Amino acid sequence: MSKRDTIITTAIALFNQKSYNGIGIDKIIAESNVAKMTFYKYFPSKENLIESCLYRRNSDIQAAILERINANDLPLVQLRSLFDWYIDWIYTEDFNGCLFKKATMEVVQIYPSLKTPINEYREWIYQLVFSILIKFYVEDPVALTTLFLNIIDGIIIDGTIDKSLVNPEKTWSYMKKIIELEKVEELIAV
């Protein structure tokens, strides 16, 4: 692993454990076991480091989710696989919330460039969910995509507060019912 990658990996772990504001550059340098000069060679500012961390996190999430959902062609199985990816992530031992949400809440006003990777992640996950939901021929795939992502966001928040608040089976059963209610009646060929 390159020194740049080591710094990003270390920073992601530290930001995940605490917060963006609670972790200083000196802590990241010490934990990465790199010289201060090496750190600043790759990351001239904390903003640049956080931006790189968010791009890495987006890339990692995309790869993991696509690996999971591409294992099956059935839309309901793909949507459930996506849902389950988030549930599995929430139940990991080191889950401390979403780095994109943390960045939005803590530092995006200080570091406006962070809006770009945050928006890229949101747009990617929106397009992915939308592309699955349109396969169901639902009445309003835009609204259903937004609803699905809001439910995922709520689960992430609940999981951050207290994992026992998350009820994946009940939540998934509601999602399936909503999809069924939204399906357009198939046209009968004349």
MITOR-178153 format. One line per field, with one value per residue: residue number from 0; x, y, z of N, C-alpha, C in turn. Coordinates in steps of 0.1 Angstrom, whole numbers. Layout:
N
pos <- (NUM / ...)
n.u <- (X / ...)
n.v <- (Y / ...)
n.w <- (Z / ...)
ca.u <- (X / ...)
ca.v <- (Y / ...)
ca.w <- (Z / ...)
c.u <- (X / ...)
c.v <- (Y / ...)
c.w <- (Z / ...)
***
This chain:
190
pos <- (0 / 1 / 2 / 3 / 4 / 5 / 6 / 7 / 8 / 9 / 10 / 11 / 12 / 13 / 14 / 15 / 16 / 17 / 18 / 19 / 20 / 21 / 22 / 23 / 24 / 25 / 26 / 27 / 28 / 29 / 30 / 31 / 32 / 33 / 34 / 35 / 36 / 37 / 38 / 39 / 40 / 41 / 42 / 43 / 44 / 45 / 46 / 47 / 48 / 49 / 50 / 51 / 52 / 53 / 54 / 55 / 56 / 57 / 58 / 59 / 60 / 61 / 62 / 63 / 64 / 65 / 66 / 67 / 68 / 69 / 70 / 71 / 72 / 73 / 74 / 75 / 76 / 77 / 78 / 79 / 80 / 81 / 82 / 83 / 84 / 85 / 86 / 87 / 88 / 89 / 90 / 91 / 92 / 93 / 94 / 95 / 96 / 97 / 98 / 99 / 100 / 101 / 102 / 103 / 104 / 105 / 106 / 107 / 108 / 109 / 110 / 111 / 112 / 113 / 114 / 115 / 116 / 117 / 118 / 119 / 120 / 121 / 122 / 123 / 124 / 125 / 126 / 127 / 128 / 129 / 130 / 131 / 132 / 133 / 134 / 135 / 136 / 137 / 138 / 139 / 140 / 141 / 142 / 143 / 144 / 145 / 146 / 147 / 148 / 149 / 150 / 151 / 152 / 153 / 154 / 155 / 156 / 157 / 158 / 159 / 160 / 161 / 162 / 163 / 164 / 165 / 166 / 167 / 168 / 169 / 170 / 171 / 172 / 173 / 174 / 175 / 176 / 177 / 178 / 179 / 180 / 181 / 182 / 183 / 184 / 185 / 186 / 187 / 188 / 189)
n.u <- (8 / 6 / 20 / 3 / -22 / -22 / -24 / -50 / -66 / -61 / -70 / -98 / -106 / -101 / -118 / -142 / -143 / -144 / -149 / -150 / -142 / -131 / -107 / -74 / -49 / -23 / -27 / -36 / -13 / 5 / -8 / -7 / 19 / 37 / 59 / 55 / 60 / 57 / 30 / 19 / 28 / 11 / -14 / -23 / -41 / -65 / -90 / -86 / -77 / -100 / -118 / -105 / -108 / -136 / -141 / -127 / -142 / -167 / -160 / -154 / -178 / -195 / -182 / -186 / -214 / -223 / -211 / -226 / -253 / -251 / -251 / -274 / -302 / -328 / -351 / -363 / -347 / -323 / -328 / -334 / -309 / -293 / -305 / -300 / -272 / -267 / -279 / -262 / -238 / -244 / -246 / -220 / -191 / -175 / -192 / -201 / -219 / -225 / -200 / -205 / -228 / -218 / -199 / -215 / -230 / -210 / -187 / -191 / -199 / -176 / -157 / -164 / -158 / -163 / -189 / -190 / -180 / -198 / -223 / -219 / -218 / -245 / -260 / -252 / -261 / -288 / -294 / -288 / -308 / -331 / -328 / -332 / -358 / -374 / -377 / -397 / -420 / -433 / -457 / -447 / -415 / -396 / -405 / -407 / -380 / -369 / -383 / -374 / -346 / -348 / -357 / -336 / -317 / -329 / -327 / -299 / -294 / -309 / -294 / -269 / -275 / -287 / -285 / -304 / -328 / -332 / -351 / -349 / -364 / -391 / -391 / -382 / -404 / -424 / -414 / -416 / -444 / -451 / -439 / -454 / -480 / -475 / -471 / -478 / -508 / -505 / -506 / -530 / -525 / -541)
n.v <- (-12 / 22 / 52 / 73 / 60 / 46 / 68 / 78 / 55 / 52 / 77 / 75 / 55 / 67 / 90 / 78 / 65 / 87 / 118 / 143 / 168 / 161 / 148 / 155 / 166 / 159 / 136 / 119 / 117 / 106 / 81 / 70 / 67 / 82 / 108 / 143 / 160 / 142 / 137 / 162 / 165 / 149 / 157 / 188 / 201 / 198 / 197 / 188 / 162 / 150 / 152 / 134 / 111 / 107 / 103 / 79 / 63 / 64 / 50 / 25 / 17 / 16 / -5 / -27 / -28 / -32 / -56 / -72 / -69 / -75 / -102 / -114 / -112 / -106 / -81 / -76 / -92 / -79 / -54 / -61 / -72 / -49 / -34 / -52 / -50 / -25 / -30 / -51 / -37 / -18 / -34 / -41 / -43 / -20 / 1 / 34 / 52 / 71 / 83 / 102 / 115 / 124 / 142 / 161 / 171 / 181 / 194 / 204 / 230 / 244 / 234 / 237 / 222 / 196 / 190 / 180 / 152 / 141 / 147 / 132 / 106 / 104 / 108 / 86 / 64 / 70 / 68 / 41 / 28 / 38 / 27 / 0 / 0 / 9 / -14 / -27 / -15 / 6 / 31 / 57 / 60 / 78 / 90 / 67 / 58 / 79 / 76 / 50 / 55 / 74 / 58 / 40 / 59 / 66 / 42 / 40 / 62 / 54 / 30 / 42 / 55 / 35 / 2 / -17 / -5 / -9 / -27 / -49 / -69 / -63 / -37 / -42 / -58 / -38 / -22 / -40 / -42 / -16 / -13 / -32 / -20 / 2 / -7 / -6 / -15 / -42 / -39 / -54 / -72 / -65)
n.w <- (0 / -9 / 6 / 4 / 2 / 26 / 44 / 37 / 43 / 71 / 80 / 72 / 90 / 115 / 113 / 111 / 136 / 154 / 148 / 121 / 130 / 154 / 150 / 145 / 122 / 131 / 146 / 126 / 111 / 129 / 135 / 109 / 106 / 91 / 78 / 86 / 65 / 44 / 46 / 40 / 14 / -1 / 8 / 10 / 27 / 53 / 43 / 17 / 23 / 36 / 14 / -4 / 12 / 11 / -16 / -18 / -1 / -14 / -38 / -27 / -15 / -38 / -53 / -35 / -32 / -59 / -65 / -48 / -57 / -84 / -85 / -91 / -114 / -110 / -102 / -76 / -60 / -64 / -53 / -27 / -20 / -21 / 0 / 21 / 21 / 33 / 58 / 67 / 69 / 88 / 110 / 114 / 135 / 137 / 128 / 128 / 119 / 89 / 68 / 48 / 57 / 81 / 72 / 59 / 80 / 98 / 85 / 59 / 55 / 62 / 45 / 14 / -9 / -4 / -10 / -36 / -37 / -19 / -32 / -55 / -45 / -35 / -59 / -74 / -59 / -59 / -87 / -91 / -75 / -86 / -112 / -107 / -96 / -118 / -133 / -122 / -131 / -118 / -107 / -100 / -102 / -94 / -70 / -55 / -54 / -40 / -16 / -8 / -4 / 16 / 36 / 40 / 48 / 73 / 86 / 88 / 105 / 128 / 133 / 140 / 163 / 180 / 175 / 180 / 174 / 147 / 125 / 103 / 89 / 92 / 81 / 55 / 46 / 46 / 25 / 3 / 2 / -5 / -30 / -44 / -43 / -58 / -84 / -118 / -135 / -157 / -192 / -212 / -241 / -271)
ca.u <- (0 / 14 / 19 / -10 / -33 / -21 / -29 / -64 / -71 / -60 / -79 / -111 / -108 / -102 / -130 / -153 / -143 / -147 / -156 / -140 / -136 / -125 / -95 / -65 / -39 / -12 / -32 / -36 / 1 / 11 / -14 / -3 / 34 / 44 / 65 / 46 / 63 / 51 / 15 / 15 / 31 / -1 / -26 / -19 / -50 / -75 / -101 / -81 / -77 / -114 / -123 / -100 / -114 / -150 / -140 / -124 / -154 / -177 / -155 / -155 / -192 / -200 / -177 / -192 / -228 / -224 / -207 / -237 / -265 / -249 / -251 / -287 / -308 / -342 / -351 / -366 / -335 / -313 / -332 / -332 / -294 / -289 / -310 / -292 / -258 / -268 / -282 / -250 / -229 / -249 / -243 / -205 / -186 / -169 / -201 / -203 / -226 / -221 / -190 / -211 / -237 / -210 / -193 / -226 / -233 / -198 / -176 / -193 / -199 / -162 / -150 / -174 / -155 / -168 / -202 / -189 / -180 / -211 / -233 / -216 / -223 / -260 / -265 / -249 / -270 / -301 / -295 / -288 / -321 / -340 / -326 / -338 / -373 / -382 / -379 / -410 / -430 / -441 / -464 / -438 / -402 / -388 / -410 / -404 / -366 / -366 / -388 / -365 / -334 / -351 / -358 / -322 / -311 / -334 / -321 / -285 / -294 / -312 / -282 / -259 / -280 / -289 / -287 / -316 / -339 / -333 / -359 / -348 / -374 / -403 / -389 / -383 / -418 / -431 / -409 / -422 / -458 / -452 / -436 / -466 / -490 / -471 / -470 / -488 / -514 / -499 / -516 / -534 / -524 / -554)
ca.v <- (0 / 34 / 61 / 81 / 51 / 44 / 80 / 78 / 44 / 56 / 89 / 70 / 48 / 77 / 99 / 69 / 63 / 99 / 128 / 150 / 178 / 155 / 142 / 165 / 162 / 153 / 123 / 111 / 116 / 97 / 68 / 66 / 64 / 89 / 121 / 154 / 164 / 132 / 139 / 175 / 163 / 143 / 164 / 202 / 207 / 188 / 196 / 179 / 148 / 146 / 150 / 121 / 100 / 106 / 97 / 65 / 56 / 62 / 39 / 12 / 14 / 12 / -18 / -37 / -29 / -38 / -70 / -79 / -69 / -81 / -117 / -118 / -103 / -103 / -67 / -77 / -97 / -69 / -44 / -67 / -73 / -35 / -32 / -61 / -45 / -15 / -36 / -58 / -26 / -12 / -44 / -44 / -39 / -6 / 10 / 46 / 62 / 73 / 94 / 113 / 123 / 132 / 154 / 171 / 177 / 186 / 202 / 209 / 245 / 249 / 229 / 235 / 213 / 183 / 188 / 172 / 137 / 138 / 146 / 121 / 94 / 105 / 107 / 73 / 55 / 73 / 62 / 27 / 24 / 41 / 17 / -12 / 2 / 10 / -27 / -32 / -8 / 13 / 43 / 68 / 55 / 89 / 91 / 55 / 59 / 89 / 69 / 39 / 61 / 80 / 47 / 36 / 70 / 65 / 30 / 44 / 70 / 45 / 22 / 50 / 58 / 22 / -9 / -24 / 2 / -14 / -39 / -51 / -78 / -55 / -26 / -48 / -62 / -26 / -18 / -48 / -38 / -3 / -16 / -39 / -10 / 12 / -13 / -3 / -27 / -46 / -37 / -66 / -70 / -67)
ca.w <- (0 / -9 / 17 / 3 / 5 / 41 / 51 / 35 / 51 / 85 / 82 / 72 / 102 / 126 / 111 / 114 / 151 / 162 / 139 / 113 / 139 / 166 / 146 / 139 / 112 / 138 / 150 / 114 / 107 / 139 / 132 / 96 / 106 / 80 / 82 / 84 / 51 / 34 / 46 / 33 / 0 / -7 / 12 / 14 / 37 / 59 / 33 / 6 / 28 / 37 / 1 / -8 / 20 / 7 / -29 / -16 / 5 / -25 / -46 / -19 / -14 / -51 / -56 / -26 / -35 / -72 / -63 / -42 / -65 / -97 / -84 / -95 / -124 / -106 / -96 / -62 / -53 / -64 / -43 / -13 / -18 / -18 / 13 / 30 / 22 / 43 / 70 / 71 / 72 / 101 / 121 / 116 / 148 / 136 / 123 / 136 / 111 / 75 / 66 / 40 / 66 / 91 / 65 / 57 / 93 / 105 / 79 / 45 / 55 / 63 / 33 / 4 / -20 / 0 / -16 / -48 / -35 / -13 / -42 / -64 / -39 / -35 / -73 / -78 / -52 / -64 / -100 / -89 / -69 / -97 / -123 / -103 / -94 / -130 / -138 / -116 / -138 / -108 / -111 / -98 / -97 / -88 / -56 / -48 / -52 / -29 / -3 / -5 / 1 / 29 / 46 / 42 / 57 / 86 / 92 / 91 / 117 / 139 / 136 / 146 / 177 / 187 / 165 / 184 / 168 / 134 / 123 / 89 / 83 / 91 / 72 / 41 / 43 / 42 / 12 / -7 / 0 / -12 / -44 / -50 / -44 / -69 / -97 / -129 / -141 / -170 / -203 / -219 / -255 / -278)
c.u <- (9 / 11 / 6 / -22 / -33 / -27 / -45 / -71 / -72 / -70 / -94 / -115 / -110 / -114 / -142 / -154 / -148 / -156 / -145 / -134 / -128 / -111 / -86 / -55 / -28 / -15 / -31 / -22 / 8 / 6 / -9 / 12 / 41 / 50 / 55 / 48 / 57 / 36 / 12 / 19 / 18 / -14 / -23 / -29 / -59 / -86 / -98 / -81 / -91 / -120 / -118 / -106 / -128 / -150 / -136 / -136 / -165 / -173 / -157 / -169 / -198 / -195 / -184 / -207 / -230 / -221 / -219 / -249 / -263 / -249 / -264 / -294 / -322 / -342 / -354 / -354 / -324 / -316 / -330 / -317 / -288 / -293 / -302 / -277 / -258 / -270 / -269 / -239 / -232 / -245 / -229 / -201 / -181 / -179 / -203 / -210 / -219 / -212 / -196 / -220 / -229 / -204 / -203 / -229 / -222 / -190 / -179 / -194 / -185 / -155 / -160 / -171 / -160 / -182 / -201 / -188 / -193 / -222 / -231 / -221 / -239 / -266 / -263 / -259 / -285 / -304 / -296 / -302 / -331 / -340 / -332 / -354 / -380 / -384 / -392 / -422 / -440 / -446 / -454 / -424 / -394 / -392 / -406 / -389 / -363 / -371 / -378 / -352 / -336 / -352 / -344 / -315 / -316 / -328 / -306 / -285 / -298 / -301 / -271 / -263 / -280 / -293 / -300 / -329 / -342 / -340 / -359 / -359 / -387 / -402 / -389 / -397 / -426 / -427 / -415 / -437 / -460 / -449 / -448 / -478 / -488 / -471 / -482 / -494 / -508 / -510 / -518 / -533 / -537 / -552)
c.v <- (12 / 43 / 69 / 72 / 48 / 56 / 80 / 67 / 47 / 67 / 84 / 63 / 57 / 86 / 90 / 67 / 75 / 108 / 135 / 161 / 173 / 149 / 152 / 158 / 154 / 139 / 114 / 108 / 105 / 82 / 62 / 62 / 70 / 103 / 132 / 159 / 155 / 135 / 151 / 174 / 158 / 151 / 178 / 208 / 195 / 186 / 187 / 164 / 143 / 143 / 137 / 109 / 97 / 99 / 82 / 57 / 54 / 50 / 25 / 8 / 9 / -2 / -29 / -39 / -36 / -52 / -78 / -80 / -75 / -96 / -122 / -108 / -99 / -90 / -68 / -82 / -87 / -58 / -49 / -68 / -59 / -32 / -39 / -56 / -34 / -20 / -43 / -48 / -20 / -22 / -48 / -38 / -24 / 4 / 22 / 57 / 63 / 85 / 105 / 121 / 131 / 144 / 165 / 178 / 186 / 197 / 207 / 224 / 251 / 246 / 227 / 225 / 199 / 180 / 179 / 157 / 133 / 137 / 135 / 108 / 93 / 102 / 92 / 63 / 57 / 67 / 47 / 22 / 26 / 31 / 4 / -11 / 3 / -3 / -33 / -25 / -2 / 26 / 55 / 64 / 65 / 90 / 79 / 53 / 68 / 82 / 58 / 45 / 68 / 69 / 42 / 46 / 69 / 53 / 33 / 52 / 62 / 36 / 29 / 53 / 45 / 11 / -17 / -17 / -2 / -27 / -43 / -59 / -70 / -44 / -31 / -52 / -50 / -21 / -27 / -45 / -25 / -5 / -22 / -29 / 0 / 6 / -9 / -15 / -30 / -44 / -51 / -64 / -73 / -75)
c.w <- (0 / 3 / 17 / 7 / 20 / 48 / 49 / 43 / 66 / 88 / 82 / 85 / 114 / 125 / 115 / 130 / 158 / 153 / 131 / 122 / 150 / 163 / 139 / 130 / 119 / 142 / 138 / 110 / 116 / 137 / 119 / 95 / 94 / 85 / 79 / 69 / 41 / 34 / 38 / 18 / -7 / -4 / 18 / 25 / 42 / 49 / 22 / 11 / 30 / 24 / -5 / -1 / 15 / -7 / -27 / -10 / -5 / -34 / -40 / -18 / -27 / -55 / -48 / -30 / -49 / -72 / -58 / -51 / -79 / -97 / -89 / -105 / -119 / -98 / -81 / -54 / -53 / -54 / -29 / -10 / -15 / -4 / 23 / 31 / 33 / 57 / 76 / 76 / 86 / 113 / 122 / 130 / 148 / 130 / 133 / 128 / 97 / 74 / 57 / 48 / 76 / 84 / 63 / 69 / 99 / 98 / 65 / 45 / 56 / 50 / 22 / -7 / -17 / -6 / -29 / -46 / -28 / -23 / -52 / -58 / -39 / -49 / -77 / -72 / -57 / -78 / -100 / -85 / -80 / -108 / -120 / -102 / -107 / -136 / -132 / -123 / -127 / -113 / -110 / -93 / -90 / -73 / -48 / -45 / -40 / -15 / 1 / 2 / 14 / 40 / 50 / 51 / 71 / 93 / 96 / 104 / 129 / 143 / 143 / 161 / 185 / 177 / 168 / 178 / 153 / 133 / 108 / 83 / 81 / 81 / 57 / 37 / 39 / 28 / 1 / -9 / -8 / -27 / -51 / -52 / -56 / -83 / -106 / -134 / -155 / -181 / -210 / -234 / -262 / -290)
***
